[in-house]
């Protein structure tokens, strides 16, 4: 069996033909809450400024500087508020 390359994702921005650099998820208070869209590097930078946007995946070699703790990679702990209990350490 041969493995086919996945098609290049394109930017979801209206009439943009650039390849997608990141997937952005929207949550309240954003009007697009509950949806996810792929954007190129330039449009991702613009979309991230809106409230309720979270970068959930990055594609390719482009690196986007984190804008806030909401942009943390899923699975990583960002800004824990509950203290953790460690073995052998008394609170």
C-alpha positions as CSV (number, residue, x, y, z in Angstrom):
1,X,0.0,0.0,0.0
2,X,1.2,3.5,-0.7
3,X,0.4,6.3,1.6
4,X,-1.1,9.4,-0.1
5,X,-0.1,12.9,1.1
6,X,-2.9,14.8,2.8
7,X,-4.2,17.7,0.7
8,X,-2.9,21.1,1.7
9,X,-5.4,22.9,3.9
10,X,-6.3,26.3,2.6
11,X,-7.1,29.5,4.6
12,X,-10.8,29.8,5.5
13,X,-10.7,33.6,5.0
14,X,-12.8,34.9,2.1
15,X,-10.9,34.7,-1.2
16,X,-7.5,33.8,0.4
17,X,-5.5,31.1,-1.4
18,X,-2.7,30.8,1.1
19,X,-2.0,27.5,2.9
20,X,-3.4,27.2,6.4
21,X,-0.9,27.8,9.2
22,X,-3.2,27.2,12.2
23,X,-6.6,26.0,13.2
24,X,-8.6,28.4,15.4
25,X,-11.5,27.4,17.7
26,X,-14.1,29.9,18.7
27,X,-15.9,30.1,22.1
28,X,-18.3,32.6,23.6
29,X,-18.6,35.6,23.4
30,X,-17.5,35.2,19.7
31,X,-20.3,34.9,17.2
32,X,-18.6,31.8,15.7
33,X,-18.7,30.0,19.0
34,X,-18.6,26.2,18.6
35,X,-16.8,26.2,15.3
36,X,-13.2,25.8,14.1
37,X,-11.6,27.3,11.1
38,X,-8.2,27.1,9.4
39,X,-6.3,30.3,8.7
40,X,-3.0,31.3,7.0
41,X,-0.3,33.0,9.1
42,X,-1.5,36.6,8.5
43,X,-5.2,35.9,9.1
44,X,-4.5,33.9,12.2
45,X,-2.7,36.9,13.6
46,X,-5.7,39.0,13.0
47,X,-8.3,36.5,14.2
48,X,-6.4,35.8,17.5
49,X,-7.0,39.4,18.6
50,X,-10.7,38.8,18.9
51,X,-12.2,37.7,22.2
52,X,-13.1,34.0,22.4
53,X,-10.5,32.7,19.9
54,X,-8.1,29.9,20.8
55,X,-5.3,28.4,18.5
56,X,-5.7,24.7,18.8
57,X,-3.4,23.4,16.1
58,X,-0.4,24.7,14.1
59,X,0.5,23.4,10.6
60,X,3.8,23.6,8.7
61,X,7.0,25.3,9.7
62,X,5.4,28.6,10.8
63,X,5.6,29.6,14.4
64,X,3.1,32.0,15.9
65,X,4.0,33.7,19.2
66,X,1.6,33.0,22.0
67,X,-0.7,35.9,22.6
68,X,-2.3,34.7,25.8
69,X,-2.7,31.7,28.1
70,X,-5.8,30.7,26.0
71,X,-3.4,29.9,23.1
72,X,-1.7,27.1,25.1
73,X,-1.3,23.8,23.3
74,X,-4.1,21.4,24.3
75,X,-2.9,18.9,26.9
76,X,-0.5,21.3,28.5
77,X,-1.3,23.0,31.8
78,X,-1.3,26.7,31.6
79,X,-1.8,28.8,34.7
80,X,-2.9,26.1,37.2
81,X,-4.8,27.8,40.1
82,X,-5.2,24.6,42.3
83,X,-2.0,23.6,44.1
84,X,-0.8,20.1,43.4
85,X,0.0,17.7,46.1
86,X,3.4,16.1,45.8
87,X,4.5,12.9,47.4
88,X,6.5,13.6,50.6
89,X,5.7,17.3,50.7
90,X,3.6,18.6,53.5
91,X,1.3,21.6,52.8
